[in-house]
Amino acid sequence: MHLPPPLPDPEPVPFPLAATVAPVLAGAVLFAITRSPLSLALAGLAPVLALAALLDARRQRRRARRRARARRAVALDRLRVEVAAEHARRIAALRAAAPFAADVVAGHSRPGSRVVLGAGGVPSGIALAPQEPEDEDLVREAAVLPAAPVTAERGDLVGLAGPPVLTAAVARSLAVQGCVATRARRVEELAASCPVVVLLSGVRLGEVMRHPDAASLGRLRPELVSAASAGRRDERPAAVTLVDLGPPGAAAGLAARFAVTSDGPLELDLVRDGTHAIVGGTTGSGKSELLVSWVLALAAAHPPERLAVLLVDFKGGTAFDPLAGLPHVAGLVTDLDPDSLARLATGLRAELLRRERVLRDHAARSVEAVPALGRLVVVIDEFAALLAAEPALSDVVTDLAARGRALGVHLVLGTQRPTGVMREALLANCGLRIALRMLAAEDSRALLGDPGAALLPAGEPGACLVSRSGEPPVRARIASSSAAPAAHRGRAVAPVWLPPLPPLVGLAELSPRGADALVVGVLDLPAEQRRDVAEWRPGVEGALLGVGGRRSGRSTLLATLAEQSGAPVIAGGAPAGGETLWDAVAAAGPELILVDDLDLALADLSDEHAAELGERLARLVRGGRASLAATAHVPLAPAIRPLAAAAGRVLALGDARDELAGIGRRGAASLPPGAGWWRGERVQVAVGSRPPRLAASSVQAVPVASPAIVVTRTPARRQDAAGEGVVAVTPEEWQSSPALWPSVATTPMLLIGCSAAEHRAVTRRRELPPALAPIDGRAWLVAPGHPTSRVSVLPSDASSAPPS
């Protein structure tokens, strides 16, 4: 630790003599040569410029010095902060080695190796060498520890001079530290054998007159101890178990005995002393053990009919293991289960609404008037970590704290540092404060209004200070839960919320409410604290569209609907999926049409067929002539978007909800297959017991046989069609051969690999022919007197029968 270097000495700025004289001489020479008066004017201007440069240089020098002084001031401020921190550290070390008498009396510390005379300035051991005059104050401040323990050897005889009431109080402070003192009214009356002499002039003023260490001489603030305090200095609560404390005496409320003071068992009641409680304490101070002991004591004193406990463990998920078997436990949330954590805020809101409805139904203003409602205690270990993981809970907990008394909901919040974590509105409603050992006096003072929790011994887990309704804190010790009294048994309480939906739900477990409904899955309604059956009524609610990514459960949805309805499933991703869908829509009646991967089915068709099929599907959905359930991938293809807008129900599987909303995030990537969103709520699609029946397209296998006309662009097909009685041409050749046109009236025609436009040009038929899948050999058969049909062309040697 060093002071910043001194400011550099300013270097003088010399007068620019050469820069002044040289232009004058140059001007004189120019004048001698040119005889121009302008030369003399330029020569006269040079001194003016030189003087300006001199003034500017001096101004720059002053500015640089001001900047250096400002930088040094900032460095001094930083050094002051470092000195203050080092002072605090060294004072803490001195107090740990030599505690004040007040700490010993309160039981926060044991007497040290040296006795404390009082608080005063003690050499810090920090020596700073001043570099500038303004450094002197900081050097003096750094050299002295303010309000540090002024100590003496334990074996030294301490002489106290002053008024008897003051010397008696200081003598008691030395006595509780194990030191003997002699007293007199004046310093002269004290024996010369006293190596330490302290003159007491007032309650806050004393002076060390004699001391073996000259550095300890000087003023100090004496430490005074009353006779009553000195008599209680050894009254520490003994270690006990919950069984030792016995049951609470109160019949109503939420009384429990889980701590002991020097006067006996400490009975705390959340209803009387709360309504809510804060438990503060650093790591290793016994906070989790306190919460476990408290809940066990509550469970022993109150039956499940009157008490339910919700546990939130944010310390790894094992802190509340001893409470797992209690029938009072209405739920357990840990940091290892993010799904349950996300449901906590919703579950608490739903529980508050439920309790409000119960009170309204009973025309009651508080839970005392409805004993059957019971009370709920929400116990949260590591509240700060919980809020960091789920910030939305802050508003919920604050609201719960404000309304909890009337609704019978109580909070017990465990945290390491209440300051900076809990809102003032929350703190104001927590009348019961328990502080285990804390690292900083400021934290103890913020929680209790007293710094005592920072002085609790580190080697005594469970030692604490308890304050009720703003009263002065009392010293207590938490009872061990190793021997717990038997908890009240009874019917287990209802959970505050149901657990997350399982990843697998069997169709046989669910039943629709109406005969015209089909089960989709199980619906999660945490805001209503229940589950329901997600169902779809094909004839009433319009089309159903399920959208999702890979392995999201789209095919499972269609298989589930097929098992209930008996309808076949059109596999849009199959080679003939587009054909099959075309035929189903063309023949649509009142039956249900199930299409898996609708987007793939449309993508396999030509643009003209895909557009026509999309329009037919839209008319089908709007007209109600048939019911449709289809699935598609996300992001949605342009051809699917109009159908999605017209669909009566959309099931978003996996992260499809974000895709449809345009968010573009992947927050639901961890959802299992079949998990999605139905009418804004989480759903798990039901799984049937058998695979679905697949629909197939209508296609006839025919050979190329005489007589026939084959229109194709494929050379191989033209070669296969070559033979007696078979005419093979390209669309262009057909258009340029009018002599062939009349044969259409009597000869079958095969169009292989042709487009719909070429079909119209060749056949002069305006209707759109059936859709063809991109499968080798697919063709249109145009037979005289018959509509165009779809066929699969066989090799020429497969049969000699002509197409008909």
Stockholm file with secondary structure:
# STOCKHOLM 1.0

chainA/1-804         MHLPPPLPDPEPVPFPLAATVAPVLAGAVLFAITRSPLSLALAGLAPVLALAALLDARRQRRRARRRARARRAVALDRLRVEVAAEHARRIAALRAAAPFAADVVAGHSRPGSRVVLGAGGVPSGIALAPQEPEDEDLVREAAVLPAAPVTAERGDLVGLAGPPVLTAAVARSLAVQGCVATRARRVEELAASCPVVVLLSGVRLGEVMRHPDAASLGRLRPELVSAASAGRRDERPAAVTLVDLGPPGAAAGLAARFAVTSDGPLELDLVRDGTHAIVGGTTGSGKSELLVSWVLALAAAHPPERLAVLLVDFKGGTAFDPLAGLPHVAGLVTDLDPDSLARLATGLRAELLRRERVLRDHAARSVEAVPALGRLVVVIDEFAALLAAEPALSDVVTDLAARGRALGVHLVLGTQRPTGVMREALLANCGLRIALRMLAAEDSRALLGDPGAALLPAGEPGACLVSRSGEPPVRARIASSSAAPAAHRGRAVAPVWLPPLPPLVGLAELSPRGADALVVGVLDLPAEQRRDVAEWRPGVEGALLGVGGRRSGRSTLLATLAEQSGAPVIAGGAPAGGETLWDAVAAAGPELILVDDLDLALADLSDEHAAELGERLARLVRGGRASLAATAHVPLAPAIRPLAAAAGRVLALGDARDELAGIGRRGAASLPPGAGWWRGERVQVAVGSRPPRLAASSVQAVPVASPAIVVTRTPARRQDAAGEGVVAVTPEEWQSSPALWPSVATTPMLLIGCSAAEHRAVTRRRELPPALAPIDGRAWLVAPGHPTSRVSVLPSDASSAPPS
#=GR chainA/1-804 SS CCCCCCCCCCCCCCCCHHHHHHHHHHHHHHHHHHCCHHHHHHHHHHHHHHHHHHHHHHHHHHHHHHHHHHHHHHHHHHHHHHHHHHHHHHHHHHHHHSCCHHHHHHTSSCCCSEEEEEEEEEECCCCCCCCSGGGHHHHHHHTEEEEEEEEEETTSCEEEESCHHHHHHHHHHHHTTTCCEEEESSGGGSCTTCSEEEEECSSSCEEEEECSSGGGCEEEEECCCCHHHHHTTTCCCCCCBHHHHCCCSCSSTTEEEEEEETTEEEEEEHHHHTSSEEEECCTTSSHHHHHHHHHHHHHHHSCTTTEEEEEEECSSSCTTGGGTTCTTEEEEEETTCHHHHHHHHHHHHHHHHHHHHHHHHTTCSSGGGCGGGCEEEEEEESHHHHHHHCTTHHHHHHHHHHHHHHHTEEEEEEESCCTTTSCHHHHHTCCEEEECCCSCHHHHHHHHSSGGGGGSCTTCTTEEEEEETTCCCEEEEECBSSSCCCCCCCSCCCCSSCCCCCSCEEGGGCCCSSTTCEEEEEEEEGGGTEEEEEEECHHHHCCEEEEECTTSSHHHHHHHHHHHHCCCEEETTSTTHHHHHHHHHHTCCSSEEEEESHHHHHHTSCHHHHHHHHHHHHHHHHHTSSEEEEEEESSCCTTTHHHHHHCSEEEEETTHHHHHHTCCCCTTTTCCTTEEEETTEEEEEEECSSCCCBCCCCCEEEECCSSEEEEESCHHHHHHHCBTTEEEECHHHHHTCGGGGGGGGTSCEEEESCCHHHHHHHHCCCSCCCCCCSCTTEEEEECTTSCCEEEEEECTTSCCCCCC
#=GC SS_cons         CCCCCCCCCCCCCCCCHHHHHHHHHHHHHHHHHHCCHHHHHHHHHHHHHHHHHHHHHHHHHHHHHHHHHHHHHHHHHHHHHHHHHHHHHHHHHHHHHSCCHHHHHHTSSCCCSEEEEEEEEEECCCCCCCCSGGGHHHHHHHTEEEEEEEEEETTSCEEEESCHHHHHHHHHHHHTTTCCEEEESSGGGSCTTCSEEEEECSSSCEEEEECSSGGGCEEEEECCCCHHHHHTTTCCCCCCBHHHHCCCSCSSTTEEEEEEETTEEEEEEHHHHTSSEEEECCTTSSHHHHHHHHHHHHHHHSCTTTEEEEEEECSSSCTTGGGTTCTTEEEEEETTCHHHHHHHHHHHHHHHHHHHHHHHHTTCSSGGGCGGGCEEEEEEESHHHHHHHCTTHHHHHHHHHHHHHHHTEEEEEEESCCTTTSCHHHHHTCCEEEECCCSCHHHHHHHHSSGGGGGSCTTCTTEEEEEETTCCCEEEEECBSSSCCCCCCCSCCCCSSCCCCCSCEEGGGCCCSSTTCEEEEEEEEGGGTEEEEEEECHHHHCCEEEEECTTSSHHHHHHHHHHHHCCCEEETTSTTHHHHHHHHHHTCCSSEEEEESHHHHHHTSCHHHHHHHHHHHHHHHHHTSSEEEEEEESSCCTTTHHHHHHCSEEEEETTHHHHHHTCCCCTTTTCCTTEEEETTEEEEEEECSSCCCBCCCCCEEEECCSSEEEEESCHHHHHHHCBTTEEEECHHHHHTCGGGGGGGGTSCEEEESCCHHHHHHHHCCCSCCCCCCSCTTEEEEECTTSCCEEEEEECTTSCCCCCC
//
